[in-house]
C-alpha cells in the first residue's frame, strides 16, 4: 500500500511538471513577442528622432506598455516590465547609444511605467474601461502628467551625466513626447484588448469603419503632404466624423492615425510645420501641440458619445422590461398624464373589465368609475397631481357588459425623464372576490358571534400530560380566568377539585383513544352545577393519541328538553370560532347546512359558496366517492372516525375526521356533524422525532435503539433463509486516554472518523451502528462463513491503523473486534451478543489491535500482525 502511495505521488509530480511546461511555453512566447513589439516601436521612434529632428515627437512605446500593464494582474507585472526593458534596451543599443545612456533612459521609462500603472490601479481599481479612465481626473493626471514628469527628470539627468547636454531642452522634449504617447497609445491598447476593434470590423459595420478611417487617412495624408498651405484645420471634420461613427474606439484609432501620419510627414520634411524656418525642436513642439489639441478634441467627445449610448441602452432596456411586465401582468397598468388622461392601458384590462386598451386610451378616467366613488377618485387624482407620491383607493369600475367590478388601485406620481411634466402610473387589481368574501365573513362572524356569546361552552385542547394547549374566550366568563393564563397548566391545577374528580375517568378514556361524551355535576358553594362534556382524542399520524379536544357546556339553566327544542340553534352553539378544525353539519340529503370559517382557509373557497350546496361539490368527486361509505354509516346512526388527505390551496393536509350523527327526538337521523382536525404538523414532528430517536447525533450511524430492532429481524431472516449471520462487537482501544489527551472535541473527532472507516469498510447491505461511547457493532447478513467474517474484521483492524488526520495532528488509533457467527439464526439475539462480547474480551486480552472469532465456541488464533506497542494498556 505504501509503495502504491509513493507511485501515485510520483505520477502527480510528473503530471504537475508537464502542466508547468505547457503553462510556461505560451508565457515565454508571449514575452518574446512583447520584446519584439517594444523593440520595434522603440527603434522606429529613435530612427525618426535621429533623422531631421534629433528628437522623437511622440513616444508610443511607453503608451503601449502602460496599456498592457493595466490589463495584466499585478503579480505578473514583472514579466511585462522585464520584456519591455529588454526591448527598449536592445533598440537603443542598436541605434548606437552608449550602454550607460541607454540603461539610464530605459530605467527612466520603466519608472514612468510603474508610477503610471500603479497610480491608475490604485485610483481606478480593476475597472479599466478606457472610457471610464478618461473620466477619472486623478488617473489621467497621474498617467499623462506626473509619471512622464518623473521619467523626464531622470532622462535629463542621464543626458547631462553621459553626454553633458543641457537638461532643460531634453526634459521638455521627453516630457511632451511621453505624455502624448500615453494619451494616444494607452487607450488604443485598452480598446484593442476589449475586442471593440473586432466589433468594428464585423459584417454589419465593416463598410462604415473602412469608409470613415479611409476618409481620415486620405485627408491626413493630403494635409501633411501639402507644402504651401497650412490646412491642419481640415483634419478635424473627418476626425470628428470617425468619432461620431465609431465612438470612443474611433477616437483612439483616429488620433493614432493622425499622429503617426503627422510624425512621419514632419520628420520627412513635409507638411505645414515645414513652411516656417523654425528649428527641429520647434517643429516637434508644434506637432506635439497639434496632436494634443486633436486628442483633447476627440477623446472627450468619444467619452460623451459612449456615455450617451450606454444611457440610451439602459433606458431602452428599462422600457422593454416595463412594457413586458405591464403586458403580462394580471393587474391593469395605466400610465396617464397629470390630468388623468390615459396614455397607456395594459392588455389585462380586457380580461378584468371587458374593454380593449384602445377603447380606453385617451379617455377621461371618470367615465368608468361608479358615480358614488367619483368624488373619492377625483380627490385622489388631485392629491397625486398636487405632489403626493402615492395613494391607494378602493372603488368600482364599469365592466363593458354593464356591471361594476370592485377594484383597488395604487397610484404613484412618476417624475418625467425627458424634461416634460410628471406622469401618473396606476396599478389596478380586481378585488371583487375579496369584497364578497369579506362581506360573507362579516355576516358569518356576526351570526357566530351572537351564538357564541349566548353559548355557555368551554372549548379546549389538552395534551397527553393533561396540560391546556388551547382555551376559548368563554373560560373568562365561566371560570373567571383569562384563557391565556391557563395555557401550560394542568387540569388539576386549573379546575375545581370536585369537577376534576368528575372528569378524571373520561380524561383517561380520551387519552386511551376513546371518544367520550358524558354529563356531570359539581357543587360550588353548595349549589349543584350541571355540565355536558365531549372529549375527542387527538391522534398523530402513527395513531398514537397525543391529547384530546374538549367541549364542556353549562347545562344548569337548560336541560336536554330545551336543547332539543332548539335543534337549529344547537348546530351553531356547538361551534366556536377559535377551534382550528373544520366543523360542519350535513343533512340527510347530503346538503351542507353549516360550516365554520376554517373551511375558507383550508379549501380556498368562501363559506357563502359552500352553504346550502351538496357535500359532493365541496369535497370534489374523487374525495366524495372515497368517503361515501363513511357518510352512509353516519347517516345510519353510527359514530365514524377515519383519517384522510385533504387538498387545498396551501397544499395537502393529513386530516382526522369524526362524524357524529344528529338524531331527531323520534330517533331518526337528520344528518351528522363533521369535525375534521389537521394532523399534519403533529405527524411531521413525530416523524422527525422518530428519525432522531433511531440515529446517533455524533456519527450519523444507527443507534442502540435501531440496533435492538434490527438484530432480531436479521436473525429471523437468517433462520428463514438458512444463511450465516455475523455480529461484530467493536471498541476503540484506549479511548479514555484519547479523550484525556485531546479533550472531548478531539475524542468526538476520533469517533466520527472511526465510524466513517467502519462504514466504508463494509458493504452497503451491512448494518453499522454506534451503541454508546466508543462501542460499535456491525451485522453481516449472508456472510460466506466464519473465516470470511474474521477476514473482514481483520481488514477493518488494518483500516483503523492508518493514522487519523485530526485537527491537532496525526494520531495512531487501533481497535479490538469480537466476531460471532451463527448458521441459520440458531441463536437468540442475547446469546449472539454474548458470544460477540466474549470474543471482544478475548481480542483485548490478546493485546488489542486485533480481532477474535467466536463461532460454535471456537476462537482461531489468527490475527493481524500487531504494530509496535500493541497490547500495551
URBEL-V38465 format. One record per residue. N is the residue number from 0. PHI is phi in whole degrees, -180 to 180 (* if undefined). OMEGA is omega in radians with two decimals (none if undefined). Layout:
n & phi & omega
N & PHI & OMEGA
N & PHI & OMEGA
//
This chain:
n & phi & omega
0 & * & 3.13
1 & -64 & 3.11
2 & -62 & 3.11
3 & -60 & 3.12
4 & -61 & 3.13
5 & -66 & 3.12
6 & -64 & 3.13
7 & -61 & -3.14
8 & -63 & 3.11
9 & -63 & 3.11
10 & -62 & -3.14
11 & -66 & 3.11
12 & -65 & 3.13
13 & -65 & 3.13
14 & -63 & 3.13
15 & -63 & 3.12
16 & -63 & 3.10
17 & -63 & 3.11
18 & -61 & 3.14
19 & -63 & 3.12
20 & -64 & 3.12
21 & -64 & 3.12
22 & -76 & -3.06
23 & -73 & -3.05
24 & -58 & 3.10
25 & -62 & -3.14
26 & -64 & 3.13
27 & -64 & 3.13
28 & -63 & 3.12
29 & -65 & 3.12
30 & -65 & 3.11
31 & -63 & 3.11
32 & -63 & 3.12
33 & -66 & 3.09
34 & -60 & -3.13
35 & -64 & -3.13
36 & -62 & -3.12
37 & -66 & 3.13
38 & -62 & -3.14
39 & -64 & -3.13
40 & -64 & 3.13
41 & -64 & -3.13
42 & -63 & 3.13
43 & -63 & 3.12
44 & -63 & 3.14
45 & -69 & 3.13
46 & -65 & 3.09
47 & -65 & -3.10
48 & -68 & -3.05
49 & -85 & -3.11
50 & -82 & -3.06
51 & -94 & -2.97
52 & -100 & -3.14
53 & 66 & 3.06
54 & -138 & 3.10
55 & -87 & -3.12
56 & -63 & -3.13
57 & -137 & -3.10
58 & -101 & -3.06
59 & -77 & -2.99
60 & -59 & -3.11
61 & -68 & 3.08
62 & -63 & 3.11
63 & -65 & -3.13
64 & -64 & 3.12
65 & -63 & 3.09
66 & -62 & 3.11
67 & -67 & 3.11
68 & -61 & -3.10
69 & -66 & 3.11
70 & -96 & -3.09
71 & -112 & 3.05
72 & -55 & -3.04
73 & -57 & -3.10
74 & -68 & 3.12
75 & -106 & -3.13
76 & -60 & -3.08
77 & -60 & 3.11
78 & -67 & -3.13
79 & -64 & 3.14
80 & -64 & 3.13
81 & -64 & -3.14
82 & -65 & 3.13
83 & -64 & 3.12
84 & -62 & 3.11
85 & -64 & -3.14
86 & -63 & -3.13
87 & -66 & -3.13
88 & -65 & 3.14
89 & -63 & -3.12
90 & -65 & -3.12
91 & -66 & 3.09
92 & -66 & -3.11
93 & -66 & 3.14
94 & -85 & 3.01
95 & 104 & 3.08
96 & -73 & 3.12
97 & -69 & 3.12
98 & -56 & -3.11
99 & -66 & -3.13
100 & -66 & -3.13
101 & -61 & -3.13
102 & -64 & -3.14
103 & -63 & -3.13
104 & -71 & 3.08
105 & -64 & 3.11
106 & -61 & 3.11
107 & -62 & 3.13
108 & -65 & -3.13
109 & -67 & 3.07
110 & -61 & 3.10
111 & -59 & -3.13
112 & -61 & -3.08
113 & -67 & 3.09
114 & -63 & -3.11
115 & -64 & -3.10
116 & -66 & -3.13
117 & -64 & 3.13
118 & -65 & 3.13
119 & -65 & -3.14
120 & -63 & -3.13
121 & -71 & -3.08
122 & -84 & -3.02
123 & -95 & -3.11
124 & 71 & -3.11
125 & -96 & 3.10
126 & -83 & -2.98
127 & -106 & 3.01
128 & -61 & -3.08
129 & -61 & 3.10
130 & -65 & 3.13
131 & -76 & 3.13
132 & -62 & 3.14
133 & -67 & 3.12
134 & -86 & 3.13
135 & -82 & -3.08
136 & -59 & -3.11
137 & -63 & 3.13
138 & -64 & -3.14
139 & -64 & 3.13
140 & -62 & -3.11
141 & -65 & -3.06
142 & -74 & -2.98
143 & -96 & -3.06
144 & -118 & -3.00
145 & -73 & -3.08
146 & -67 & 3.03
147 & -65 & 3.10
148 & -64 & 3.13
149 & -65 & -3.12
150 & -68 & 3.11
151 & -64 & 3.10
152 & -63 & 3.13
153 & -64 & 3.14
154 & -65 & 3.13
155 & -62 & 3.09
156 & -63 & 3.13
157 & -63 & 3.11
158 & -62 & -3.11
159 & -67 & -3.08
160 & -73 & -3.01
161 & -84 & -3.02
162 & -113 & 3.13
163 & 56 & 3.10
164 & -89 & 3.08
165 & -60 & -2.99
166 & -77 & -2.95
167 & -69 & -3.13
168 & -67 & 3.11
169 & -65 & 3.13
170 & -63 & -3.11
171 & -63 & -3.12
172 & -65 & 3.12
173 & -59 & -3.07
174 & -61 & -3.11
175 & -66 & -3.11
176 & -65 & -3.11
177 & -72 & 3.11
178 & -63 & 3.11
179 & -65 & 3.12
180 & -60 & 3.13
181 & -68 & -3.12
182 & -63 & -3.03
183 & -89 & -2.95
184 & -81 & -3.08
185 & -62 & 3.07
186 & -59 & 3.13
187 & -63 & 3.13
188 & -64 & -3.14
189 & -64 & 3.11
190 & -65 & -3.13
191 & -64 & 3.14
192 & -73 & 3.08
193 & -85 & 3.08
194 & 64 & 3.08
195 & -69 & -3.14
196 & -61 & 3.12
197 & -62 & 3.10
198 & -68 & 3.11
199 & -65 & -3.11
200 & -96 & 3.10
201 & -67 & -3.03
202 & -59 & -3.07
203 & -73 & -3.03
204 & -118 & -3.06
205 & -62 & -3.10
206 & -63 & 3.12
207 & -62 & -3.14
208 & -61 & -3.11
209 & -65 & -3.14
210 & -64 & -3.10
211 & -66 & -3.12
212 & -68 & 3.10
213 & -64 & 3.11
214 & -63 & 3.14
215 & -64 & 3.13
216 & -63 & -3.13
217 & -66 & -3.13
218 & -66 & 3.13
219 & -62 & 3.14
220 & -64 & 3.14
221 & -65 & -3.11
222 & -64 & -3.05
223 & -84 & 3.05
224 & -98 & 3.13
225 & -81 & -3.10
226 & -98 & -2.91
227 & -107 & -3.10
228 & -137 & 3.09
229 & -79 & -3.07
230 & -109 & -3.09
231 & -60 & -3.13
232 & -61 & -3.09
233 & -69 & -3.12
234 & -76 & -3.00
235 & -67 & 3.11
236 & -58 & 3.12
237 & -66 & 3.10
238 & -64 & 3.11
239 & -67 & 3.08
240 & -62 & 3.09
241 & -62 & -3.12
242 & -63 & -3.11
243 & -69 & -3.12
244 & -82 & -3.00
245 & -111 & 3.07
246 & 77 & -3.08
247 & -64 & 3.09
248 & -62 & 3.09
249 & -63 & 3.10
250 & -62 & -3.13
251 & -63 & -3.12
252 & -68 & -3.10
253 & -63 & -3.14
254 & -65 & 3.09
255 & -62 & -3.13
256 & -61 & 3.13
257 & -66 & -3.08
258 & -67 & 3.14
259 & -63 & 3.12
260 & -61 & 3.14
261 & -65 & -3.14
262 & -64 & -3.11
263 & -62 & -3.12
264 & -67 & -3.07
265 & -66 & -3.13
266 & -70 & 3.10
267 & -89 & 3.10
268 & 89 & 3.14
269 & -115 & 2.99
270 & 98 & -3.05
271 & -62 & -3.06
272 & -78 & 3.09
273 & -99 & -3.11
274 & -69 & -3.12
275 & -91 & 3.11
276 & -81 & 3.11
277 & -123 & -3.11
278 & -66 & -3.09
279 & -57 & -3.13
280 & -65 & 3.09
281 & -66 & 3.09
282 & -62 & 3.13
283 & -60 & -3.13
284 & -63 & 3.12
285 & -64 & 3.12
286 & -62 & 3.14
287 & -62 & 3.13
288 & -65 & 3.13
289 & -63 & -3.14
290 & -65 & 3.10
291 & -62 & 3.11
292 & -63 & 3.12
293 & -62 & 3.14
294 & -66 & -3.11
295 & -69 & 3.05
296 & -85 & -3.00
297 & -78 & -3.02
298 & -65 & 3.11
299 & -60 & 3.11
300 & -66 & 3.10
301 & -62 & 3.12
302 & -65 & -3.13
303 & -62 & 3.12
304 & -65 & 3.13
305 & -64 & 3.12
306 & -64 & 3.13
307 & -65 & 3.12
308 & -64 & -3.14
309 & -65 & 3.11
310 & -64 & 3.12
311 & -66 & 3.11
312 & -64 & 3.13
313 & -62 & 3.14
314 & -64 & 3.13
315 & -64 & 3.10
316 & -62 & 3.13
317 & -63 & 3.13
318 & -66 & 3.12
319 & -64 & 3.12
320 & -64 & 3.13
321 & -64 & -3.13
322 & -65 & 3.10
323 & -64 & 3.11
324 & -64 & -3.11
325 & -67 & -3.09
326 & -68 & -3.07
327 & -109 & 3.14
328 & -80 & 3.06
329 & -75 & 3.05
330 & -83 & 3.08
331 & -86 & 3.06
332 & -107 & -3.12
333 & -124 & 2.99
334 & -111 & -3.01
335 & -136 & 3.04
336 & -79 & -3.11
337 & -57 & 3.13
338 & -84 & 3.08
339 & 98 & 3.14
340 & -64 & -3.07
341 & -74 & 3.09
342 & -103 & 3.12
343 & -151 & 3.07
344 & -133 & -3.08
345 & -72 & -3.08
346 & -61 & -3.10
347 & -65 & 3.10
348 & -64 & 3.14
349 & -66 & -3.13
350 & -69 & -3.05
351 & -85 & -3.02
352 & -121 & 3.10
353 & 86 & 3.13
354 & -82 & 2.97
355 & -90 & 3.11
356 & -56 & -3.11
357 & -64 & -3.13
358 & -72 & -3.06
359 & -107 & -3.13
360 & -66 & 3.13
361 & 90 & -3.11
362 & -86 & 3.05
363 & -70 & -3.08
364 & -71 & -3.04
365 & -76 & -3.00
366 & -70 & 3.14
367 & -116 & 3.11
368 & -89 & 3.13
369 & -57 & -3.07
370 & -59 & -3.13
371 & -71 & -3.07
372 & -106 & -3.02
373 & -68 & -3.13
374 & -62 & 3.12
375 & -65 & -3.14
376 & -65 & -3.13
377 & -67 & 3.09
378 & -63 & 3.12
379 & -64 & -3.14
380 & -62 & 3.13
381 & -67 & -3.14
382 & -65 & 3.13
383 & -67 & 3.12
384 & -63 & -3.13
385 & -80 & 3.08
386 & 132 & 3.10
387 & -64 & -3.07
388 & -76 & -3.10
389 & -156 & 3.12
390 & -153 & 3.13
391 & -118 & -3.07
392 & -145 & 3.04
393 & -112 & -3.11
394 & -157 & -3.12
395 & -112 & 3.11
396 & -115 & -3.12
397 & -78 & 3.00
398 & -79 & -3.09
399 & -61 & -3.12
400 & -84 & 3.00
401 & 112 & 3.13
402 & -91 & -3.10
403 & -105 & -3.12
404 & -119 & 3.06
405 & -72 & 3.12
406 & -134 & 3.01
407 & -125 & -3.10
408 & -120 & 3.01
409 & -114 & -3.05
410 & -110 & -3.14
411 & -129 & 3.04
412 & -87 & -3.08
413 & -114 & 3.13
414 & -63 & 3.11
415 & -73 & 3.13
416 & -106 & -3.07
417 & -113 & -3.14
418 & 87 & 3.14
419 & -84 & -3.14
420 & -79 & 3.13
421 & -66 & 3.10
422 & -119 & -3.14
423 & -128 & 3.04
424 & -119 & -3.12
425 & -123 & 3.05
426 & -107 & -3.02
427 & -116 & -3.10
428 & -125 & 3.12
429 & -76 & -3.14
430 & -121 & -3.11
431 & -59 & -3.14
432 & -63 & 3.12
433 & -64 & 3.11
434 & -64 & 3.11
435 & -63 & 3.14
436 & -65 & 3.13
437 & -63 & 3.14
438 & -66 & 3.12
439 & -64 & 3.14
440 & -66 & 3.12
441 & -63 & 3.11
442 & -62 & -3.13
443 & -65 & -3.13
444 & -65 & 3.12
445 & -64 & -3.13
446 & -66 & -3.11
447 & -69 & 3.11
448 & -65 & 3.12
449 & -63 & 3.13
450 & -70 & -3.09
451 & -64 & -3.13
452 & -65 & -3.12
453 & -101 & -3.09
454 & -98 & 3.10
455 & -81 & -3.08
456 & -130 & 3.01
457 & -98 & 3.13
458 & -122 & -3.08
459 & -154 & 2.94
460 & -121 & -3.11
461 & -123 & -3.11
462 & -87 & -3.06
463 & -66 & 3.10
464 & -97 & 3.10
465 & 64 & 3.08
466 & -108 & 3.11
467 & -69 & 2.99
468 & -117 & 3.05
469 & -154 & 3.05
470 & -142 & 3.14
471 & -91 & -3.01
472 & -70 & -3.07
473 & -69 & 3.09
474 & -61 & -3.13
475 & -63 & -3.11
476 & -77 & -3.04
477 & -78 & -3.04
478 & -112 & 3.12
479 & 75 & 3.12
480 & -126 & 3.08
481 & -72 & -3.13
482 & -55 & -3.10
483 & -65 & -3.12
484 & -70 & -3.12
485 & -85 & -3.07
486 & -62 & -3.13
487 & 89 & 3.13
488 & -93 & -3.13
489 & -83 & 3.10
490 & -61 & -3.10
491 & -66 & 3.12
492 & -77 & -2.97
493 & -99 & -3.01
494 & -100 & 3.02
495 & -60 & -3.08
496 & -56 & -3.13
497 & -68 & 3.12
498 & -69 & 3.11
499 & -66 & 3.11
500 & -62 & 3.11
501 & -67 & -3.03
502 & -90 & -3.01
503 & -57 & -3.13
504 & -63 & 3.09
505 & -58 & 3.09
506 & -61 & 3.11
507 & -62 & 3.11
508 & -64 & -3.14
509 & -64 & 3.11
510 & -71 & 3.05
511 & -84 & 3.07
512 & 110 & -3.12
513 & -101 & 2.99
514 & -80 & -3.01
515 & -128 & 2.99
516 & -133 & -3.04
517 & -153 & 3.04
518 & -107 & 3.13
519 & -150 & 3.09
520 & -144 & 3.03
521 & -150 & -3.04
522 & -110 & 3.09
523 & -127 & -3.07
524 & 57 & 3.10
525 & 80 & -3.10
526 & -102 & 3.13
527 & -73 & 3.07
528 & -121 & -3.06
529 & -113 & 3.10
530 & -146 & 3.04
531 & -124 & -3.04
532 & -128 & 3.03
533 & -128 & 3.11
534 & -115 & -3.14
535 & -120 & -3.12
536 & -60 & 3.04
537 & -105 & -3.02
538 & -107 & 3.04
539 & -81 & -3.12
540 & -60 & -3.13
541 & -76 & -3.09
542 & 97 & -3.14
543 & -70 & 3.13
544 & -80 & -3.12
545 & -104 & -3.12
546 & 162 & 3.10
547 & -156 & 3.05
548 & -97 & -3.08
549 & -126 & 3.00
550 & -127 & -3.09
551 & -121 & -3.12
552 & -112 & 3.05
553 & -82 & -3.12
554 & -114 & 3.14
555 & -61 & -3.07
556 & -85 & -3.12
557 & -132 & 3.11
558 & -104 & -3.12
559 & -61 & 3.14
560 & -62 & 3.13
561 & -65 & 3.12
562 & -64 & -3.13
563 & -70 & 3.11
564 & -73 & -3.12
565 & -124 & -3.10
566 & -62 & 3.14
567 & -64 & 3.13
568 & -71 & -3.10
569 & -62 & 3.13
570 & -62 & 3.13
571 & -84 & -3.08
572 & -68 & 3.11
573 & -88 & -3.11
574 & -109 & 3.01
575 & -125 & -3.12
576 & -72 & -2.92
577 & -96 & 3.12
578 & -77 & 3.11
579 & -82 & -3.11
580 & -140 & 2.98
581 & -86 & 3.11
582 & -125 & -3.11
583 & -148 & 3.05
584 & -128 & -3.13
585 & -118 & -3.10
586 & -82 & -3.05
587 & -65 & 3.12
588 & -93 & 3.12
589 & 78 & 3.13
590 & -101 & 3.12
591 & -76 & -3.13
592 & -98 & 3.11
593 & -155 & 2.98
594 & -153 & -3.07
595 & -84 & -3.04
596 & -67 & 3.14
597 & -63 & 3.11
598 & -58 & -3.11
599 & -64 & 3.14
600 & -70 & -3.07
601 & -79 & -3.04
602 & -100 & 3.10
603 & 75 & 3.14
604 & -131 & 3.12
605 & -61 & -3.14
606 & -60 & -3.12
607 & -62 & 3.13
608 & -84 & -3.11
609 & -104 & -3.11
610 & -66 & 3.11
611 & 63 & 3.06
612 & -119 & 3.13
613 & -61 & 3.09
614 & -60 & 3.13
615 & -59 & 3.13
616 & -68 & -3.11
617 & -67 & -3.06
618 & -90 & -3.00
619 & 93 & -3.03
620 & -60 & -3.04
621 & -65 & -3.12
622 & -66 & 3.14
623 & -63 & 3.14
624 & -64 & -3.13
625 & -68 & -3.07
626 & -100 & -3.06
627 & -58 & 3.13
628 & -62 & 3.12
629 & -67 & 3.11
630 & -60 & -3.10
631 & -64 & 3.12
632 & -64 & 3.13
633 & -65 & 3.12
634 & -70 & 3.06
635 & -85 & 3.08
636 & 103 & -3.12
637 & -92 & 3.01
638 & -87 & -2.97
639 & -121 & 3.03
640 & -130 & 3.11
641 & -163 & 3.07
642 & -107 & 3.10
643 & -160 & 3.11
644 & -100 & -3.07
645 & -115 & -3.12
646 & -89 & 3.12
647 & -159 & -3.10
648 & -64 & 3.14
649 & -93 & -3.13
650 & 109 & -3.08
651 & -90 & 3.12
652 & -112 & 2.98
653 & -89 & -2.99
654 & -115 & 3.03
655 & -122 & -3.05
656 & -113 & 3.04
657 & -129 & 3.09
658 & -107 & -3.13
659 & -116 & -3.12
660 & -64 & 3.03
661 & -106 & -3.07
662 & -100 & 3.02
663 & -75 & -3.11
664 & -62 & 3.13
665 & -89 & 3.07
666 & 100 & -3.14
667 & -76 & -3.10
668 & -90 & 3.11
669 & -86 & -3.07
670 & 164 & 3.13
671 & -150 & 3.01
672 & -88 & 3.10
673 & -117 & 3.09
674 & -117 & -3.08
675 & -118 & -3.07
676 & -111 & 3.08
677 & -83 & -3.12
678 & -103 & -2.99
679 & -61 & -3.06
680 & -65 & -3.13
681 & -65 & -3.13
682 & -69 & 3.09
683 & -63 & 3.12
684 & -63 & 3.14
685 & -64 & 3.12
686 & -62 & -3.14
687 & -67 & 3.10
688 & -63 & 3.11
689 & -63 & 3.13
690 & -67 & -3.12
691 & -64 & -3.11
692 & -74 & -3.05
693 & -112 & -3.13
694 & -132 & 3.13
695 & -79 & -3.06
696 & -68 & -3.07
697 & -77 & -3.01
698 & -104 & -3.08
699 & 66 & 3.06
700 & -87 & 3.00
701 & -55 & -3.11
702 & -100 & -3.07
703 & -62 & -3.12
704 & -63 & -3.13
705 & -69 & 3.09
706 & -64 & 3.12
707 & -61 & 3.08
708 & -79 & -3.00
709 & -75 & -3.00
710 & -61 & 3.10
711 & -59 & 3.13
712 & -67 & 3.14
713 & -65 & 3.11
714 & -64 & 3.12
715 & -62 & 3.12
716 & -67 & 3.10
717 & -65 & 3.12
718 & -65 & -3.12
719 & -73 & -3.08
720 & -93 & -3.10
721 & 78 & -3.12
722 & -86 & 3.14
723 & -84 & 3.11
724 & -133 & -3.13
725 & -118 & 3.07
726 & -125 & 3.12
727 & -112 & 2.95
728 & -102 & -2.98
729 & -131 & 3.06
730 & -125 & 2.96
731 & -83 & -3.12
732 & -66 & 3.04
733 & 55 & -3.10
734 & -66 & 3.12
735 & -62 & 3.11
736 & -66 & 3.09
737 & -63 & -3.14
738 & -64 & -3.14
739 & -65 & -3.09
740 & -80 & -3.02
741 & -97 & -3.04
742 & 85 & -3.09
743 & -66 & 3.13
744 & -64 & 3.09
745 & -65 & 3.09
746 & -61 & 3.10
747 & -63 & 3.12
748 & -63 & 3.10
749 & -64 & -3.12
750 & -63 & 3.13
751 & -65 & 3.13
752 & -67 & 3.10
753 & -60 & 3.14
754 & -63 & -3.14
755 & -64 & -3.13
756 & -68 & 3.06
757 & -61 & -3.11
758 & -63 & -3.12
759 & -75 & -3.05
760 & -89 & -3.14
761 & -121 & -3.10
762 & -79 & -3.13
763 & -65 & -3.10
764 & -82 & -3.10
765 & -85 & -3.02
766 & -108 & 3.12
767 & -120 & -3.12
768 & -142 & 3.03
769 & -108 & -3.11
770 & -82 & 3.14
771 & -176 & 3.07
772 & 54 & 3.13
773 & -103 & -3.11
774 & -99 & -3.13
775 & -129 & 3.07
776 & -136 & 3.03
777 & -134 & 3.07
778 & -114 & -3.14
779 & -111 & 3.10
780 & -98 & 3.12
781 & 68 & -3.14
782 & -68 & -3.04
783 & -67 & -3.13
784 & 159 & -3.09
785 & -64 & -3.12
786 & -64 & 3.14
787 & -64 & 3.12
788 & -64 & 3.13
789 & -66 & 3.13
790 & -63 & 3.11
791 & -64 & 3.11
792 & -62 & 3.13
793 & -68 & 3.05
794 & -61 & 3.12
795 & -66 & 3.09
796 & -58 & 3.14
797 & -68 & 3.12
798 & -64 & -3.13
799 & -71 & -3.11
800 & -65 & -3.13
801 & -57 & -3.05
802 & -53 & 3.10
803 & -85 & 3.13
804 & -87 & -3.07
805 & -98 & 3.10
806 & -61 & -3.13
807 & -80 & -3.13
808 & 125 & -3.13
809 & -62 & -3.12
810 & -145 & 3.07
811 & -82 & 3.13
812 & -132 & 3.09
813 & -132 & -3.09
814 & -143 & 3.04
815 & -120 & -3.03
816 & -131 & 2.99
817 & -110 & -3.03
818 & -120 & 3.04
819 & -123 & -3.09
820 & -125 & 3.07
821 & -128 & 3.14
822 & -102 & 3.03
823 & 71 & 3.08
824 & 63 & -3.04
825 & -76 & -3.06
826 & -113 & 3.02
827 & -78 & -3.13
828 & -55 & -3.11
829 & -64 & 3.13
830 & -66 & 3.14
831 & -65 & 3.12
832 & -65 & 3.13
833 & -66 & 3.09
834 & -61 & -3.12
835 & -64 & 3.14
836 & -67 & 3.08
837 & -64 & 3.13
838 & -63 & 3.09
839 & -63 & 3.10
840 & -61 & 3.09
841 & -62 & -3.13
842 & -63 & 3.12
843 & -69 & 3.13
844 & -66 & 3.13
845 & -81 & 3.07
846 & 109 & -3.13
847 & 65 & -3.14
848 & 55 & -3.14
849 & -158 & 3.13
850 & -128 & 3.09
851 & -125 & -3.06
852 & -112 & 3.04
853 & -126 & -3.13
854 & -138 & -3.08
855 & 57 & 3.08
856 & 85 & -3.12
857 & -102 & 3.12
858 & -135 & -3.14
859 & -59 & -3.12
860 & -86 & -3.05
861 & -64 & 3.04
862 & -153 & -3.07
863 & -66 & 3.09
864 & -59 & -3.10
865 & -78 & 3.06
866 & -75 & -3.13
867 & -56 & 3.12
868 & 93 & -3.13
869 & -65 & -3.13
870 & 89 & 3.10
871 & -78 & -3.14
872 & -70 & none
//
